[in-house]
Amino acid sequence: MEFIPIAEENGLIVPLGEWVIREACTQAATWPESLSVAVNLSPVQFAKGNVVATITNALAASGLSPRRFEVEITESTLLERSAQNLEIIKQIRALGVRISMDDFGTGYSSLDYLRSFSFDKIKIDRSFVKDIPTSSESRAIIDAIAGLSRQFGLRTTVEGVETTDQLEYIAGEGCSEVQGKIFSMPVPADEVFQLIRRIGVIEKKSDEG
């Protein structure tokens, strides 16, 4: 909440963002083929960085398939210089990379974005999830976004899921994916394989190999 805005203000978010993209691709290239990695992009990276070249070079250097790399952008990225940003998004998509709209429902949430920009996924913000047990309004918003996503042929990821009640409700609405503490807290890179093994993506080898 504090670090990112400061990095955006002083311009350091551009080299930091380039490093994050390179590191994410390098790490994901060691994972099972069924897994992908997603990276958040700052609006400043769109305005001042060379996002397409950074992603292209990171994929080439790591050997990661573009289909296993995903970028997440917020609505604020699309508010300014939309013609330029639309071209950048088209170039990213041309690489074979997937694109998600992050925190959908918390900003302007213009439905025209879904028509004008080629998204693969909408991510529903955690602020709607925490009130599921008590707020009919939050449930209605989740239902509406999930239904809208299906109509547009988009996948839907729900953020910030922490309880079984939240998970059961979201699953009942037909959302595609869920992320949150109910599955795991964030872990450092050297613990990712233990996490992958625990959730059953790869089988644990026997002592005999």
Buried (B, 14 or more C-beta within 10 A) or exposed (E): EEEEEEBBEEEEBBEBBBEBBBBBBBBBBEBEEEEBBBBBBBBBBBBBBEBBEBBBBBBEEBEBBBEBBBBBBBBBBBBEBBEEBBEBBEBBBEEEBBBBBBBBBBBEBEEEBBEEBEBBBBBBBBBBBBBBEEEEEBBEBBBEBBEBBBEEEBBBBBBBBBBEEBBEBBEEBEBBEBBBEEEEEEEEEEEBBEEBEEEEEBEEEEEEE
